[in-house]
Amino acid sequence: MVSKAKSIRGSAKSIEYIQSDKVLGDAMELDRNGIISSDPNEILQEFRLMQEANEKCQKNTISIVISPSSEKEFSKAELREITRTHLKGLGLSENQYLATVHQSTGQTHIHVIANRIDEQGKAVSDSFISKRSQDISEKIAQEKGLLTAKDWKKINEVTISPVKEEIKQAHDFAKSKAHDFSQYSELMKGRGVEVIPAINKQGEMQGFKFLHPHSGLCFKASDIGKNAGIKDLLQNRVQIPNLSAPYLEIAKKIHEKIIINTIDRGFSR
């Protein structure tokens, strides 16, 4: 089990983010306290009512991400219990908060946005909050007989890292040979890796994952490395159909850059 926590300047955008689960659409709401609305702007205003009592605190919101162990499937009640244990340990259980569950990445994780300012206008301490959050995760994992972050690190070094390296080598080979995404996928499959596109509701591709059938492991492209995603394929002139809007803009810029470089080389001869 792994968790991260940090103090931020609260915004409607941060609330909207945890309410959306990318490919799957709306995230599953897990728990809430002291808030009524479901609209991000209105929730922010509810937070602001408390925060007005402590205008000196600029980073007035706590953002938490909790990734329970992938060893088992957790029920909604179990995920809620984990969330409340974290909030209690950080001194936030009585404050306003919203907790949701994201599942589109293949690894269930919990997002929490909590008001750092309580009803008395006091700001909950954020000293070493990331360390304290992780310590809570370690304790929960031990109590439930689950692997801790330290345990997973040891496992990764022995079992997962070699698989990642194998996928990266397959990717480097396939991107240098493929002309389009279909060919890239076939070349990857020939190297023992299945490419699974992530398609949104509009039928647009906004990423992909790698499945390594031999080990049963599955990774997001970003887990393999910075140079293993859609942008990397586009830079290597691999044509990809039905790109989502952000990547269409990237593809356009890369195409323009290629044309400029080609012209420059022509003039330098």
N, C-alpha and C positions, 0 to 999 in steps of 0.2 A: 504494500500500500504506500502510495506517495501523495504528498500534498504540498501545495505552495500557497502562501498568503502574502499580501502586500497592501500597503495603504495607497490609495489613489485619490484623485480629485473626482468626485462623483459626477456622472453625466447620464443623460437619457440613453446615449449610445451604448454605454457599458451595460445598462439594464436590458436594452433591446438585444444586445449580443447574446446574453445568457438565455434569452427567451426563444432564440432561433437555433435550430440544430442543422444548419446548412442543408444538406441533401434531403434530410427527413422532414424539413419544415419546422413546425413548432416543437420546441423542446418540451419534455414532460415536466410539469411543475411538481416539485417534491415537497416543499414546505415553505411557509411564510410566517412572519410575525410582525404585528403592528402596522400592516399596510392593507388597504382595501382594494385599490384599483389594480387592473392588469395592464393598463396603458403605461409605457415607459416614462412619458413626460409627466403623467399624473403621479406615478410612484416617486419620481424624482422630487416633485413638489411636496409629497408627504415626508420625504427625507428632509427636505429643506426646512420644514416647520421645526424640526428638532435642531437642525444645524444652525438656525438663526440665533440660538442661545450660545453659540461658541463660534463666532466669526473669525477668531484668531487661528483656528485649526483649518488649514488650507486643504490638506489631504484628509478629507472628512469621511471617507468611505473605505471599507476593507473588501478586497477582492480575494476570493479563495477558490482554488481548484483542487479537488480531491479525486484521486484515481485509485479506487479500490482494487484489490488483487484480482487478476484474471484467472485465478485458480478455480473460482466457482461463480455461479450466477447468484446475484443478490436480489432479494425481493425489495419492493418499494419501501416496506417497513424497515428493512435492514439498512438501506441507503439513508433513510431519514434518521435512523438511530446514529449512524456514523456521522452524519452532518451535525446533529445536535450535540454530539460528544465533542466535535471539533469546536463548535461555537462556544460551548461551555468552557472548554479549556482555554480559549482565547478571551474569555470575559465578554462574549457578545450574545449570549443566549437570550438576554432580556431586551436586546436592542432590536430595531427594525431590521428585517432581512428577507431576502427572496432566494430560494434555492431551486435549481432545476437540474435535470439529468440530460446529458448529451450521449447519444449512442451511435452516431453516423460514422465515427472513426473506426468502429470495430472494438474499441476499448471504452466501456462505460465509465463516464466520469461526471462528477458533480461540480456545478458552478454555483457560487454563493456571492451575492452582493449584500453587504451588511452596512448599516449606518454606524459609523464610529462614535457618533455623539448620542449619549443616552438622554433620558427624560429630564435629567438634572443639568443638562448642558455640558456634562463632563465627557472628555474624549478618552476612549479606551486606549491604553498604551499600545503602541505599535513597535516597541523596542524588541529587536530580535524576533519579530513575528513570524518570519519564514522558518526560522529554526524551531520555534515553539510549535508551529503547525506540523512540521515534519516529526517532531518528538511525539506529538499526539498520535500521528499515523503509526509510528513504530509501536507505541503502547497498545493501540487497538489491534494491530496485526498479531502481536504476541498473545494478547488475551483471547483472540479468536483462533489461534493456531495457524495463522496465515504467514506467508513469506513476507519479510520486511524488505525495505528498500535495499538494505545492505545485502540481504540474501539474494535478491534479484540481480544485484550488481555482479555478484560472484557467478551466478548462473549465466548471465549475459556474456561474461568474459570467456566462459568455457563453451557455451552452446550457440548463443545467438550471434555473437560477433563474426564467427566464420561464415555463417549463412548470409549475413549482410554483405560481407566482402564478396561472396560468390555472386550475389545478385548485382552488386555494383559492377563487377567485371563483365557480367552478361549485358548489363545496360550500356556500358562503354562500348562494347562490341556492336550491339544492335543499333545504337544511335548512329554509329559511323557507317553502317551499311544500308540502313533503311531509307526509303524515299517517302513513305507515308506511315501512318500509325498502324495500319493493318499489317504491313510488312514488319514493322518494329515488333509487334505483338507475336508474330510467327517466329521471328528470330529469337526472341526471349523464350518462347515455348520450347524451341529447339535446344536451348541451354538449361532447360529444367525450371523455368520461371513463368508463371501465368500472370498476365497483366489484366487487372480488373478496373475498367473505367468507372469513375464516379460521375453519374449523370443527374442533373437537377430536374426539377419539375418541367422546365421548358425544353427538356431533351438536349441540353447543352452539356458538354464535357467541362468539368471544373477541377479535374485531377484524376489520379489513378493510384491503385495499390498494387503491390507485388505479392503474389501467393507462391510460396515455395512448397509444393506438394510433398516432397520427400521428407521434410521436417515438420510440415503442418503449420509453419509460421507464416504470418501475413504482416506486411509493413506498408505504411504510407510511403510514397515516393520520398517525402522529406526526411523520413527516418533513415533512408539509405545514404543521403548526403545532399548538400546544397545543389549539386549538379546531377539531379536524378528525376526532375519533374518535367512538366509541360514546357516551361520556359527553356530548359536545356535542350529539349527535342526541337523546339522552334529555332533555336540558335544553330542547331546542326541541320537545318533545312528539312526536317521531317514534317511533312504536311499532316495536319490534324483537322478533321471535320468537326463542325458543330461546337466550336469553342464558346465558352461563356464570355460575357462582355469584357471583363478585365483582361483576359488572355487575348481577346481579339485586338485590343489596343497594343498589347505587348508584341503580338505577331506583326502588326502594322509597322511598329517602330523598328523591329528587327529587319523586316523586309526593306524598309527605307535605308537602313544602315548598310545592308548588303549591296544595294544598288549604288550608294555613294562610294563604298569601298571599291566596287568593280570599276566605276568611272575613274576613281583616283588612280587605280593600277593601270588603267588604259592610258591616262595622260603621262604616267611616269615612264612609260616604255620609250 
